[in-house]
Amino acid sequence: MDFSSFLISLGTSFVIFLVLILLFTFLSRKVGNKEVYYPNRIMRGMDPWEGGCRTRNPFAWIREAFSSTEQDVIAMSGVDSAVYFVFLTTVLEMLVLASIVLLPVLLPLAATENSVKSADTMSKRAFNDLDKLSMGHVKENSPRLWAFVIATYWVSFVAYYLLWKAYNHVSDLRAAALVSPKVRAEQFAIVVRDIPPPPQGQTRKEQVDSYFQTIYPDTYYRSMVVTNNKEVNTIWEELEGYKKKLARAEAIYAQEKHEGIRPTNKIGFLGLIGKKVDSIEYYSEKINELIPKLEAEQKVTLREKQQPSALVFFFSRVTAASAAQSLHARMVDTWTVMDAPEPRQLIWTNLPKKFYERQIRQSVVYVIVSLTIIFYMIPIGLISAFTTLTNLQKLLPFLKPIINFFKIKTVLEAYLPQIALIIFLALLPKFLLFLSKVEGIPSQSHVERAASGKYFYFTVFNVFLGVTLGGTLFDSLKTIEKNPNFIVSLLAESLPSNATFFLTYVALRFFVGYGLELSRIVPLIVYHLKRKYACKTEAELKEAWSPGDLGFATRIPSDMLIITIVLCYSVIAPIIIPFGVLYFGLGWLVLRNQASLAMSFFLVLKVYVPSYESYGRMWPHINRRIVAALLLYQVTTFGYFGIKKFYYAPILIPLPILSLIFSLVCRKKFYHFFQTTALDVACREFKETPNMEMVFRSFIPPSLTASDRAEEDQFDDALSQVSRSASFA
Amino acid sequence: MDFSSFLISLGTSFVIFLVLILLFTFLSRKVGNKEVYYPNRIMRGMDPWEGGCRTRNPFAWIREAFSSTEQDVIAMSGVDSAVYFVFLTTVLEMLVLASIVLLPVLLPLAATENSVKSADTMSKRAFNDLDKLSMGHVKENSPRLWAFVIATYWVSFVAYYLLWKAYNHVSDLRAAALVSPKVRAEQFAIVVRDIPPPPQGQTRKEQVDSYFQTIYPDTYYRSMVVTNNKEVNTIWEELEGYKKKLARAEAIYAQEKHEGIRPTNKIGFLGLIGKKVDSIEYYSEKINELIPKLEAEQKVTLREKQQPSALVFFFSRVTAASAAQSLHARMVDTWTVMDAPEPRQLIWTNLPKKFYERQIRQSVVYVIVSLTIIFYMIPIGLISAFTTLTNLQKLLPFLKPIINFFKIKTVLEAYLPQIALIIFLALLPKFLLFLSKVEGIPSQSHVERAASGKYFYFTVFNVFLGVTLGGTLFDSLKTIEKNPNFIVSLLAESLPSNATFFLTYVALRFFVGYGLELSRIVPLIVYHLKRKYACKTEAELKEAWSPGDLGFATRIPSDMLIITIVLCYSVIAPIIIPFGVLYFGLGWLVLRNQASLAMSFFLVLKVYVPSYESYGRMWPHINRRIVAALLLYQVTTFGYFGIKKFYYAPILIPLPILSLIFSLVCRKKFYHFFQTTALDVACREFKETPNMEMVFRSFIPPSLTASDRAEEDQFDDALSQVSRSASFA
């Protein structure tokens, strides 16, 4: 790719971005779209355009984003979102501080080098104007390389300082959230798994109660034995489906009342065949049929489908926090405990999985993930080699006339590999989420963290190393055969030639990705389509404009990939830093907007939303991965100095060691508090006495909630209450 | 070394053993030695020869050893000794079960092989009669090797089964000891370290009290702030020294009363120069001087030398067990907790060491240990090469006439390398104990476990690998230069040639080592010398015949070395197994005897004895190291099959993987309970209410115990009591 192609790609990206911003400005002024762009304002009963006129500055959202404080974000979107902003801010500061030193010093140093010699050695590769601004343009063993050494140290120390500050800050945020006087149900509960078979003559409930009653005579409240809810969930979902259909039929009937036509439907396959019936009557009948069936199934489930796992509730937060950290039984594979996740993110089906089953599942999943990482490498390597136009012309000769048209050719040349990459990456997250859930992790946030980790390794290994090494593999297959062991120098050697590829990738990601996200084109179209053709009731409409959650599982690894790329090139080709700054700066702005969107939606709708609060538990992972990126940066830069035949390159050796020590110290100092709750945080007192009945009820799955409130005694089968049971002396 | 030299060495070992046993029989009948041989009987007020006559069977101790049950051992010597016997029993069973299959099958198979071909390939090495009984005598790729493959599997599975059984058993022993209704002070206390500086206007004591009072409002009893006892200890030791000297002077005076001479001493350097004074008067005066000085220093220490560490006491065992496992502060480097060790094994000086200081000390110690392991390898490698007689003759020509005398030559040839090894190894344990203590570990038993681990790695790397590879290095330096990577095959290749060396080593260890231990020659001589020339008081006499503890820190790694050697040779040269059986069988017998000696001593003397109870915490380490030995065995045997050009050798590959899985499962299932106390074990109730005052007092170091019992209020400075302090609301 030459310089002009790079500029054109940059230009097109920017044009797309401008178009999207204009679209956003235009569309957001339309009254019909207000639910998509200003759900938070609507929900608070405010006018979406405040001043009331349509002269609102199209970039007013920027001012709004800046004016919201961290406390606002926590109040609106929870600690996890705030932590994500800490991440964005930290990376942004890191890049800004780096660019302050690197851009004014390194760029002139590289550009003014009279580089006849180095041009000789590099002549085999496409040499372009951009490369003149990079370290590749500096002569071998030139004294100017000292500046690059100092820059390497500067970036590292800036990163250490900011990461340390951020870890401290996040730890404060987490502690503040946990000491809050608000009663959170999950702070009073622990999850118990791997309960051994109950002794003869005791039910599972009695067993759990007597076990914990003995250990915690003063603070034990009651237990809820996990049941196999498969059948009851099926019936409940069927019932809910009919309830929705009934509401819909009634809405249609209400709309078309003047015509007096009662809605009808066919009861056969997919509503396409079979007898035609009156919808309202038919659904009401079905609902009346299902309610007693559900109640019967609830009773059977609670009595007979008890699993060897339970939720245990305590009167005190400290006891619950301490119990979740303590070994209860001598054999570690029985009575295993952990702190309870929020009710909404509990994965019930994973709770009864046995200890060794979980271990084996985890191992198997790790093997599958490793295989995936290795075998995805091949297609991506091929993509970066074959999606050059010359190859495409050979493979698909009918494209020739189009390709030969100059403008299209340049654009295609700039974008094809990146688009291929993005499509490939888009296929993966669902698969990784599925795999993480299969491991047996019982909380949604933990599943997402696990998936996010897998995705990170995937992107770094495949995208960064894959593309970098892959490009070189096709460029210089012979060189590798000679030195198969020297991967660091190989990596470093192939870095400069791929700089423009990644520059384009970053540009594409921030201009097009964030543009799309801000303009909300896709949700807008979906919303309008649904409103026109599908949604009939209020609930359906609200669901249609639900913005969903921020999707940390894929968002963070993508950002991680960007920061890895930017860090690795920061000294070798400092021109990449401004793009990184733009990416994270824009991200911060757009996300600030999105976060309030997502959360305000959740505040009102109160139905199931794929969202959760883990009190910043993902930060240790983020921190570790930034340090990993830093390590990769230090090693590759060191390797590149070696290629430049700089005799003092070993002066960089302390850096990777420092990074490892930094990571270790962070882990030692902070990590444990992110795994569990510190007791001096949990021991703050509440203003009001917590309502334990409410705490307990919040964990009952909806399918087991008694439809008739009077009949609550039925829960005593699996959801024991100590005061009523006489099972222990 | 040829076969006759091996037989002679075996013979001499056995003769030494017989002589020692006879000595034991003879000496133990002498009335004057009864304190050395039967301290336990004397302490129980029994006649040492029971029947009253001297016709007692000289091997009666064997019957006695067999008749004592595990419960007796626990009652007499504690769980740690019982666990050590479980180790000996397990290894013994393992070797017996292995020999039942291996000896009758493999020995004939190897001996009857018509091994012309293999003699060719092995011709360069000393080929002797013993080698005919080993796998080296079997032809390359012979079908007979299948029997050896099956044997390899058999030994491994026997080991897995017995280790699993033993781990379960030890876990039961530990649980039984921990639930015992006896009040043990350490079960009610936790150690708190890294306490942050107290806030303005609060003393350290108030800070600790208010911190734990808030978290455990119902179960907190009181705290004891750790003080810097250096000065007070010096004064106290001086005082105790004078008290001893006074008692001694009074004893001398009483003995020589009829002569009316009062004992005198010189007060100058070492009692050799200076003014002559009346001892009794002088020491009494000194004691009277020191007592007020000690009391003043105690007050200063308690008030002003408080350290950022404390012992915290709870009313309940469950709370203490749970508190020791829970994270208390957000920052892991503050308020770190751990379960309290027994008072007698607490290393006070290590308690106030800061978190990162401990981490750094640990790293530095690990580096030193690694260096020690590496640099000890060189002298040991040289020993095994130079202590052949031919080399000795060259180096020390004056020895020639002695060496050439046949008998001496053979004996020397057999023993020289082993004796050199044993001397080298004897120098090490103190150094490793010192290093482990420097790490900052606050309990003696943990220090010994840590030292034992270092010693194990040391012996395996240096003795086993060092001697094996060292011998080969000098034999065939050229072979290695060709294949520097293939260490496994190198190791396997050098195994058979060193078989006799290790056979002799094992024989020497069990005959001479255990003979010495049983006959107690060294303590006997020391005792008689002391009684004659040094000891004047009863207390001094008792100290003189103290048998000390079993010394697990060096005993276990030595045994581990033997089991590693025996396992590694078990299939390659099965003739080694009977020697292993003898070693561990004899060890079991002798130790049973020693254990009762050591413990009975402790029961009576009640002064400081270097002994402790860790409730079997060393078992996980033992288990892990046996599995490591097993792994080494499997890898070397696999390598040796490769050398035998056996095409089906890969059939052994699953074994090392199985060992790793076995180790992992053991760790997952059992290990956590050995690190900490399970709550359902700690929650058993006591018959009597524990006397918390006694629990608290048992932790006060002797130098801080008030000499005047009335003055106990002074402890309130550092040893706070909640009920009396008004520091928190």
Interface residues (C-beta under 8 A of the other chain):
Chain A: S171 R174 A175 Y211 T214 I215 Y216 D218 V318 A321 S322 A323 Q325 S326 L327 H328 A329 R330 M331 V332 D333 W335 F355 Y356 Q359 V665 K668 K669 F670 Y671 H672 F673 T676 T677 A678 L679 D680 V681 C683
Chain B: S171 R174 A175 Y211 T214 I215 Y216 D218 V318 A321 S322 A323 Q325 S326 L327 H328 A329 R330 M331 V332 D333 W335 F355 Y356 Q359 V665 K668 K669 F670 Y671 H672 F673 T676 T677 A678 L679 D680 V681 C683
